Amino acid sequence: RASELLAADFLVTSRDDIPPEWEAQARQAGLRTARTLTFRSVVVADENMRLTQVKAVTEGYPLRGQLRESDSPFGADRPSTSIPEPGNVWLEGRVLAALGLAIGETIEIGASTLRIDRVLTYEPDRGGDLFSVAPRVLMNLADVPATQLVQPGSRVRHRLLFAAPREMGDDYRASLAEGLPVNYQIHTVREGRPQLRGALDRARQ
């Protein structure tokens, strides 16, 4: 269950875009995959602005664990089985409160106007995010190009997530690591959550 804290069994991360053929090859081998892209952006509503950490995701995210959502800021939440539909975003309650917004209203992210569909209350991999102090905006990866925010040289973080049965995952991760370019890194829960390393080592022993 430790893999739930990474939202995957292992992942590849980079400042550069991750080649789509890596994802296609993994799926052909029987692994499940998903992508995420994170970057900072100012969210605008009327004359109000708030700096946020945007996470754009593809269908299937998270591969391990569950998102949790709510219909109102700081209200009772529930597990989610989906991600934001194109044209929609999920916001943390503190973003809604800071901007004086409600579900159904819109925000501007870059050149795009997106509808607030739900309140985001939990992401299984949020604790490993160094920028988690900024409130989160969750959106569909398909909506990112229209924002015009991700350009060459932008400070972004690409992640390609993998999930597979343990034996297959270990072998595939080892083969992927061979010859991996220096600008890409493979992370497991041991590297992604160093605070768990001692507990995991003791459990294996």
C-alpha positions, -999 to 999 in steps of 0.1 A, spaced: 0 0 0 30 23 2 28 28 -35 -5 47 -30 16 75 -16 33 78 -50 0 73 -69 19 46 -88 44 17 -84 71 38 -99 74 68 -122 97 87 -145 101 124 -139 118 152 -159 118 189 -167 115 178 -203 85 162 -220 86 124 -217 86 106 -251 51 92 -259 66 59 -271 76 51 -235 40 51 -225 30 31 -256 56 5 -250 46 1 -213 10 -4 -222 19 -30 -249 39 -48 -221 8 -49 -199 14 -20 -175 -10 8 -168 1 43 -172 -9 79 -166 7 113 -170 9 144 -148 23 179 -155 28 204 -126 36 241 -128 29 273 -109 4 297 -123 -17 327 -111 -54 320 -111 -76 350 -119 -113 356 -110 -125 391 -118 -99 414 -102 -88 388 -77 -56 367 -82 -40 338 -63 -8 319 -69 -15 282 -72 2 249 -81 -15 234 -112 -15 197 -117 -27 185 -151 -35 148 -154 -47 121 -178 -74 95 -175 -64 68 -150 -46 91 -125 -40 81 -98 -28 45 -106 -27 37 -69 -48 53 -42 -78 76 -48 -86 113 -53 -112 127 -29 -136 155 -38 -164 175 -23 -193 197 -35 -185 226 -12 -154 241 4 -144 222 36 -175 201 33 -178 163 37 -158 146 9 -159 113 -9 -137 91 -31 -135 100 -67 -134 76 -97 -127 103 -123 -106 133 -132 -117 168 -143 -134 167 -177 -119 190 -204 -130 225 -198 -134 220 -160 -111 223 -130 -112 211 -94 -99 236 -68 -89 233 -32 -113 249 -8 -88 275 3 -86 288 -34 -124 291 -35 -124 309 -2 -96 333 -11 -112 343 -44 -147 343 -32 -159 317 -57 -184 289 -58 -189 257 -78 -201 265 -113 -182 298 -116 -152 302 -138 -115 311 -134 -88 322 -159 -56 302 -161 -33 318 -187 -53 323 -219 -81 298 -209 -113 302 -190 -123 270 -171 -154 261 -151 -150 251 -114 -166 217 -112 -157 202 -78 -136 209 -47 -104 189 -45 -98 176 -10 -70 149 -13 -44 136 -37 -25 104 -27 9 118 -40 5 153 -27 29 148 2 59 142 -21 53 176 -39 80 201 -28 56 229 -39 26 216 -19 25 248 2 7 265 -28 -30 256 -31 -38 231 -58 -57 234 -91 -64 200 -108 -72 201 -145 -72 178 -175 -39 176 -194 -58 181 -227 -66 217 -216 -30 227 -210 -20 238 -246 -49 263 -247 -36 281 -216 -4 290 -235 15 287 -202 38 258 -210 64 270 -234 101 260 -241 120 270 -209 90 269 -186 95 256 -151 74 225 -152 76 189 -140 66 160 -162 57 126 -147 49 93 -163 33 69 -138 34 31 -141 15 4 -123 19 -34 -128 21 -67 -108 52 -66 -87 72 -91 -107 65 -74 -140 70 -40 -126 104 -47 -111 116 -62 -144 102 -34 -165 116 -7 -142 151 -23 -144 149 -25 -182 137 11 -185 166 23 -162 192 9 -186 204 37 -208 180 63 -193 191 98 -203 205 119 -175 176 144 -177 151 117 -167 149 100 -133 131 69 -121 115 71 -87 99 44 -65 82 50 -32 116 46 -15 130 77 -33 97 96 -36 90 93 1 123 90 19 106 92 53 92 57 46 125 41 37 133 28 71 99 13 76 100 -3 42 134 -18 49 123 -32 82 92 -47 66 113 -64 38 136 -78 64 
